[in-house]
Amino acid sequence: MLFQLTEEQLMIQQAARDFAQNECLPGVIERDEQQKFPREQIMKLAELGFMGMMVDPEYGGAGMDTVSYVLAMEEISKIDASVSVCMSVNNSLVCYGLQQYCTEEQKRKYLTPLAQGRKDGELYIGAFMLSEPEAGSDATSQRTTAEDKGDYYLLNGTKNWITNGGTASVYLVIAQTDASKGSRGINVFIVEKNWPGVTVAAKRKQTRYSR
Ligand SMILES: Cc1cc2nc3c(=O)[nH]c(=O)nc-3n(C[C@H](O)[C@H](O)[C@H](O)COP(=O)(O)OP(=O)(O)OC[C@H]3O[C@@H](n4cnc5c(N)ncnc54)[C@H](O)[C@@H]3O)c2cc1C
């Protein structure tokens, strides 16, 4: 087997390397110190097609392969881990799930603008909400519930450590629909930021540890 990058993969790697140097490096320390969301960088990544790299072009994606995605992630992570984690969540946790498991209607409505990283000229990205104050590694101990109310579900719970949490327009929320089924009673709900009852709490102040 030949482990060699294709010409296209090499081009994507170089584009990501250039992007990291030119767009991420300037101000990376200041953004980190100020805990500032890298909005400008994410908007530009969207223009490059890097927010929905593996999504089918039919749904607004770039239709690239997984290796290309990993190469781009590697290059951007070398310079700015904050930009790369925002990018990775939109690509993998959000767009991948929508592409694999959603209905055609949901794909048109949510996946297409998320893969493009914009809607009506504004930044449009997603977040994946699993972790809770009492549920991290053991994700099945999450307590958010989704109650079937007939023509809608009522969700109750709190999520934290959510990448893109304050900026995303769409959330994939993990919730328990049937506690008696344990981990098999857990489902995912698409929630829009502007829906009634959704509250984004203040960002927790970053703690710095020194040796
Ligand atoms: C940069 C970043 C981005 C994140 N983004 C998201 C996001 O977008 N969405 C989201 O839902 N979550 C997100 N998270 C949260 C992340 O998924 C959790 O931090 C992770 O699941 C670990 O949970 P925890 O922090 O509560 O640690 P804990 O689960 O409390 O673990 C603490 C320590 O105990 C160890 N440990 C835990 N269980 C066991 C065991 N059974 N045996 C041995 N050791 C064990 C762990 O390895 C770890 O060292 C993010 C976290 C980070 C750091």
The ligand as an SDF file (V2000), in Angstrom:
LIG
                    3D

 53 58  0  0  0  0  0  0  0  0999 V2000
  -11.4360   22.0890   24.5550 C   0  0  0  0  0  0  0  0  0  0  0  0
  -12.6750   21.3270   24.9840 C   0  0  0  0  0  0  0  0  0  0  0  0
  -13.7980   21.3750   24.1910 C   0  0  0  0  0  0  0  0  0  0  0  0
  -14.9370   20.6860   24.5730 C   0  0  0  0  0  0  0  0  0  0  0  0
  -16.0400   20.7630   23.7670 N   0  0  0  0  0  0  0  0  0  0  0  0
  -17.1420   20.0820   24.1030 C   0  0  0  0  0  0  0  0  0  0  0  0
  -18.3070   20.1340   23.2560 C   0  0  0  0  0  0  0  0  0  0  0  0
  -18.3270   20.8040   22.2300 O   0  0  0  0  0  0  0  0  0  0  0  0
  -19.3970   19.4360   23.6450 N   0  0  0  0  0  0  0  0  0  0  0  0
  -19.4290   18.6830   24.7580 C   0  0  0  0  0  0  0  0  0  0  0  0
  -20.4610   18.0740   25.0180 O   0  0  0  0  0  0  0  0  0  0  0  0
  -18.3490   18.6160   25.5990 N   0  0  0  0  0  0  0  0  0  0  0  0
  -17.2230   19.2950   25.2890 C   0  0  0  0  0  0  0  0  0  0  0  0
  -16.1170   19.2480   26.1130 N   0  0  0  0  0  0  0  0  0  0  0  0
  -16.2020   18.5010   27.3480 C   0  0  0  0  0  0  0  0  0  0  0  0
  -15.4830   17.1590   27.2560 C   0  0  0  0  0  0  0  0  0  0  0  0
  -16.1460   16.2840   26.3960 O   0  0  0  0  0  0  0  0  0  0  0  0
  -15.3450   16.6370   28.6850 C   0  0  0  0  0  0  0  0  0  0  0  0
  -14.4350   17.4910   29.3130 O   0  0  0  0  0  0  0  0  0  0  0  0
  -14.8850   15.2170   28.7130 C   0  0  0  0  0  0  0  0  0  0  0  0
  -15.9410   14.3690   28.3520 O   0  0  0  0  0  0  0  0  0  0  0  0
  -14.3410   14.8400   30.0950 C   0  0  0  0  0  0  0  0  0  0  0  0
  -15.2710   15.1240   31.0680 O   0  0  0  0  0  0  0  0  0  0  0  0
  -14.8780   15.8990   32.4110 P   0  0  0  0  0  0  0  0  0  0  0  0
  -14.1370   17.1550   32.0340 O   0  0  0  0  0  0  0  0  0  0  0  0
  -16.1270   16.0510   33.2350 O   0  0  0  0  0  0  0  0  0  0  0  0
  -13.8460   14.9700   33.1550 O   0  0  0  0  0  0  0  0  0  0  0  0
  -14.1630   13.6590   33.9920 P   0  0  0  0  0  0  0  0  0  0  0  0
  -15.0940   12.7650   33.2410 O   0  0  0  0  0  0  0  0  0  0  0  0
  -14.5850   14.0590   35.3800 O   0  0  0  0  0  0  0  0  0  0  0  0
  -12.7370   12.9770   34.0550 O   0  0  0  0  0  0  0  0  0  0  0  0
  -11.7030   13.5040   34.8940 C   0  0  0  0  0  0  0  0  0  0  0  0
  -10.5140   12.5510   34.8440 C   0  0  0  0  0  0  0  0  0  0  0  0
  -10.8970   11.2280   35.2970 O   0  0  0  0  0  0  0  0  0  0  0  0
  -10.5720   10.2500   34.3210 C   0  0  0  0  0  0  0  0  0  0  0  0
  -11.6180    9.2370   34.3060 N   0  0  0  0  0  0  0  0  0  0  0  0
  -12.9330    9.4390   34.1090 C   0  0  0  0  0  0  0  0  0  0  0  0
  -13.6060    8.2760   34.1830 N   0  0  0  0  0  0  0  0  0  0  0  0
  -12.6830    7.3160   34.4300 C   0  0  0  0  0  0  0  0  0  0  0  0
  -12.7640    5.9040   34.6230 C   0  0  0  0  0  0  0  0  0  0  0  0
  -13.9120    5.2410   34.5760 N   0  0  0  0  0  0  0  0  0  0  0  0
  -11.6110    5.2460   34.8670 N   0  0  0  0  0  0  0  0  0  0  0  0
  -10.4210    5.8870   34.9240 C   0  0  0  0  0  0  0  0  0  0  0  0
  -10.2950    7.2380   34.7570 N   0  0  0  0  0  0  0  0  0  0  0  0
  -11.3970    7.9290   34.5130 C   0  0  0  0  0  0  0  0  0  0  0  0
  -10.4990   10.9970   32.9950 C   0  0  0  0  0  0  0  0  0  0  0  0
   -9.6330   10.3520   32.0790 O   0  0  0  0  0  0  0  0  0  0  0  0
   -9.9330   12.3470   33.4460 C   0  0  0  0  0  0  0  0  0  0  0  0
   -8.5260   12.3110   33.5230 O   0  0  0  0  0  0  0  0  0  0  0  0
  -14.9490   19.9230   25.7650 C   0  0  0  0  0  0  0  0  0  0  0  0
  -13.8010   19.8720   26.5540 C   0  0  0  0  0  0  0  0  0  0  0  0
  -12.6790   20.5610   26.1770 C   0  0  0  0  0  0  0  0  0  0  0  0
  -11.4470   20.4890   27.0450 C   0  0  0  0  0  0  0  0  0  0  0  0
  1  2  1  0
  2  3  1  0
  2 52  2  0
  3  4  2  0
  4  5  1  0
  4 50  1  0
  5  6  2  0
  6  7  1  0
  6 13  1  0
  7  8  2  0
  7  9  1  0
  9 10  1  0
 10 11  2  0
 10 12  1  0
 12 13  2  0
 13 14  1  0
 14 15  1  0
 14 50  1  0
 15 16  1  0
 16 17  1  0
 16 18  1  0
 18 19  1  0
 18 20  1  0
 20 21  1  0
 20 22  1  0
 22 23  1  0
 23 24  1  0
 24 25  2  0
 24 26  1  0
 24 27  1  0
 27 28  1  0
 28 29  2  0
 28 30  1  0
 28 31  1  0
 31 32  1  0
 32 33  1  0
 33 34  1  0
 33 48  1  0
 34 35  1  0
 35 36  1  0
 35 46  1  0
 36 37  1  0
 36 45  1  0
 37 38  2  0
 38 39  1  0
 39 40  1  0
 39 45  2  0
 40 41  1  0
 40 42  2  0
 42 43  1  0
 43 44  2  0
 44 45  1  0
 46 47  1  0
 46 48  1  0
 48 49  1  0
 50 51  2  0
 51 52  1  0
 52 53  1  0
M  END
$$$$
